[in-house]
Amino acid sequence: MGKIIIGKTTDIPSGKMQKVTADGKDILIANMDGSFYAIDDTCTHSGASLSEGTLDGSIITCGWHGAKFDCKTGKLAAFPAKIKDLHSYKVIIESGNIFLEV
């Protein structure tokens, strides 16, 4: 496993999310009151970019069909059909920098 720098903590304000590409994967980073979480950015329903959806608390809602995922775990929170959970990544903060363990 490696550690990849993906930005600074100041790049993503509290309550916001941003898509980054790390290790060839699109990953969504969410800032919840100074705690950072990382999950796959691609919705497992139809392939939409979750970074184009909305963040409410820890729940990310896909902008295409409304699938809801918990950004802390990547687990599906709500959707009419059973779809796969998202992969979550360990986030490490050091000296104001955001690193992903991939």
MIMAR-874164 format. One line per 8 residues: number of its first residue (from 0); their letters; for each residue x, y, z of N, C-alpha, C, O. Coordinates in steps of 0.001 Angstrom, whole numbers. Each point is the difference from the previous one (the first is absolute). Layout:
N
NUM) a) X Y Z X Y Z X Y Z X Y Z; ...
//
This chain:
102
0) mgkiiigk) 845 -1194 0 -845 1194 0 876 1238 0 1057 40 630; -1523 967 -1351 748 1236 -71 -826 1173 471 -1219 -86 143; 1902 1172 91 -641 1228 448 170 1028 -1100 1117 262 -448; -2241 332 4 16 963 -1101 -563 1325 495 -1085 39 580; 1823 1048 -807 -510 1326 361 -1021 428 -1054 233 -123 -1203; -1366 628 1684 -1038 402 -953 -403 1463 142 -826 490 -770; 1395 206 1737 -320 1415 145 211 489 1413 573 -690 843; -1050 1896 -605 91 626 1319 -1385 22 644 -1018 24 -692
8) ttdipsgk) 993 -34 2004 -1277 39 712 -774 1277 -328 -1230 9 50; 1937 1057 -380 -655 1270 -325 -657 -19 -1378 -784 892 -325; 1102 -1914 -495 -585 -105 -1342 -1475 -405 26 -743 296 -937; 317 -974 2010 -1371 -511 81 -642 532 1282 274 -516 1084; -1121 1536 -1190 -636 580 1182 -933 -1004 689 -446 -969 -614; 167 1210 1864 -916 -852 767 -1366 -57 -674 -536 1021 -432; -21 -2231 349 -1302 -193 -629 54 -128 -1509 -1040 -54 -656; 2242 4 98 179 -99 -1458 701 -1297 -363 556 -691 854
16) mqkvtadg) -596 378 -2145 678 -1187 -509 653 334 -1325 -363 968 -669; 1340 -1794 301 755 252 -1221 487 -1325 -568 373 -906 745; -381 801 -2069 526 -1185 -669 1483 193 -260 430 1069 -432; 352 -2113 698 1418 -9 -314 298 -1308 -735 -767 -960 80; 1869 939 -781 447 -1241 -629 1294 -409 681 971 755 29; -973 -1973 522 1178 -517 689 174 -1458 -370 -955 -776 29; 2166 411 -373 315 -1378 -354 -905 -502 -1128 -359 -1177 -38; -12 2092 -893 -826 -352 -1145 -1485 -153 300 -758 -461 -854
24) kdilianm) 331 841 2057 -1405 -140 404 -605 1363 307 676 876 539; -1971 -695 -888 -728 1204 402 -524 -219 1415 -734 -950 271; 1129 1851 620 -332 -124 1420 -627 1295 474 451 1089 -354; -1494 -1216 1157 -680 1156 565 522 229 1415 37 -922 814; 364 2152 -531 445 387 1338 -1061 915 586 -396 976 -638; -70 -1278 1846 -1005 824 670 567 525 1312 685 -721 726; -978 1985 -431 415 626 1248 -1234 201 869 -886 786 -334; 838 -1498 1440 -1093 150 965 566 592 1275 573 -711 825
32) dgsfyaid) -735 2020 -667 472 704 1197 1467 -279 314 369 -196 1158; 458 179 -2191 1435 -192 200 459 -1444 -23 1201 -263 70; -2126 -680 -165 351 -1410 -169 -173 -342 -1476 -1026 316 -602; 2025 -954 33 -6 -282 -1430 -234 -1488 -246 542 -857 698; -1364 574 -1709 -345 -1370 -367 169 -157 -1501 -149 961 -755; 465 -2186 325 222 -269 -1417 -695 -1296 -405 137 -1032 657; -892 1112 -1766 -676 -1165 -566 127 76 -1516 371 1038 -548; -681 -2150 -130 -46 35 -1458 -969 1085 -444 -1032 210 637
40) dtcthsga) 1356 480 -1724 -849 1085 -500 -1091 -494 -944 -923 755 -306; 999 -1981 -157 -938 -498 -1006 -1146 -771 647 224 -997 686; -1448 1461 -907 -1192 -660 538 -108 -1414 -580 196 -203 -1199; -503 -753 2043 -86 -1395 -449 -1320 -304 -702 -205 -1126 -454; -692 2105 355 -1266 -218 -705 173 211 -1503 -188 -928 -787; 547 2154 392 113 302 -1436 1300 682 -392 136 454 -1136; 823 -370 2051 1306 537 -352 149 1504 87 972 548 -521; -1908 137 1165 98 1460 133 1141 382 939 389 -778 871
48) slsegtld) 138 1977 -1059 996 543 918 -735 520 1232 -821 912 -102; 1114 -1487 1255 -673 418 1235 382 1418 420 -740 651 738; 1885 -175 -1203 405 1368 341 -935 1038 -610 23 1166 396; -850 -1585 -1365 -992 904 -598 -1332 -56 751 -948 701 -355; 882 -1534 1389 -1213 -117 814 38 975 1164 588 1077 -95; -1228 -1470 1207 -70 877 1171 507 -731 1239 -37 -1228 83; 509 2016 873 476 -504 1278 -863 596 1095 -98 1221 126; -534 -2091 674 -821 437 1127 410 -828 1205 -341 -1178 103
56) gsiitcgw) 1084 1812 818 580 -764 1098 1025 -944 -582 917 430 -699; -1063 -1724 984 939 -978 -561 -571 -696 -1238 635 -899 -552; -1819 1307 119 -671 -672 -1118 225 755 -1315 -293 1189 -124; 825 -1934 -848 182 529 -1352 -1122 -556 -859 -217 -1211 -46; -497 2106 -636 -1091 -410 -879 423 177 -1448 414 1085 -407; -519 -2154 -365 344 30 -1415 -962 926 -741 -1213 -65 201; 1753 911 -1044 -806 960 -740 -827 -617 -1120 -923 646 -497; 1221 -1873 83 -742 -614 -1095 -1294 -659 461 -1074 343 -495
64) hgakfdck) 1158 -1277 1429 -1188 -779 380 -250 -55 1499 -876 -738 452; 1633 1508 325 -288 148 1422 535 -1076 933 -414 -52 1158; 1311 -804 -1615 616 -972 911 743 767 1090 643 1014 -271; -737 -1508 1507 634 670 1132 1050 -916 610 -255 -1176 261; 1443 1737 -37 1115 -737 578 542 763 1204 -19 1231 25; 503 -1970 972 646 613 1158 1461 238 -358 724 -948 -303; -287 2196 333 1367 310 -410 1033 -494 1009 1184 -83 -329; -1605 -247 1552 937 -521 999 396 -1444 -288 1116 -420 308
72) tgklaafp) -2040 -338 -903 217 -1435 -174 -117 -478 -1448 516 -1064 -343; -1183 1834 -498 -279 -428 -1363 -1231 -886 -106 -360 -425 -1098; -287 140 2210 -1170 -880 14 -1219 703 -596 -206 1199 187; -596 -1986 -913 -1250 503 -546 -926 352 1157 -222 -823 888; -320 2037 -889 -896 447 1066 -1463 -126 -417 -852 -329 826; 553 586 -2096 -1388 -91 -473 -40 -23 -1517 681 777 -670; -1495 -1688 139 -281 -85 -1432 -1045 -1093 -160 37 -988 734; -971 1135 -1673 -1058 -1004 -147 515 -1400 -367 -624 -998 357
80) akikdlhs) 1747 921 -1059 560 -1297 -403 1290 -249 778 635 937 483; -256 -2201 -370 1260 -347 656 1139 226 -997 41 -624 -1060; 879 1521 1412 1188 238 -819 1221 -128 895 -121 -12 1225; 1275 -82 -1824 1227 -216 756 403 1228 796 -256 1137 -395; 899 -1401 1537 611 1060 786 1212 540 -758 457 -599 -974; 45 1719 1430 1198 605 -574 1213 -350 849 -118 -253 1199; 1262 241 -1823 1247 -218 747 345 1283 748 -110 1094 -554; 524 -1225 1801 459 1170 746 1517 -92 175 579 -1087 -27
88) ykviiesg) 43 2236 202 1444 92 103 382 669 1302 -725 855 508; 1859 -1245 28 514 638 1212 580 1361 -363 794 122 -933; -1203 905 1688 495 1361 -204 948 334 1147 -313 -248 1164; 1452 803 -1493 990 404 990 254 1492 -186 246 463 -1114; -306 283 2214 289 1437 -29 1342 223 695 191 -390 1152; 727 1021 -1866 1312 334 562 392 1399 -433 71 289 -1194; 179 570 2152 462 1366 -266 -888 729 -1001 497 722 -863; -1825 -912 979 -938 684 -878 -150 -624 -1369 -714 536 -848
96) niflev) 1371 -1656 617 -110 -714 -1277 -916 -1207 145 -44 -638 1051; -690 331 -2124 -885 -1162 -21 690 -1096 -793 399 206 -1146; -261 -1374 1765 571 -1171 -650 -1034 -1107 -28 -819 -113 912; 853 -707 -1955 -817 -1212 -74 944 -1185 87 1103 10 -547; -1573 -1035 1254 717 -1259 3 -669 -890 -1034 -1157 -384 168; 1871 55 -1232 -560 -822 -1079 840 -1238 -245 -325 -805 -873
//
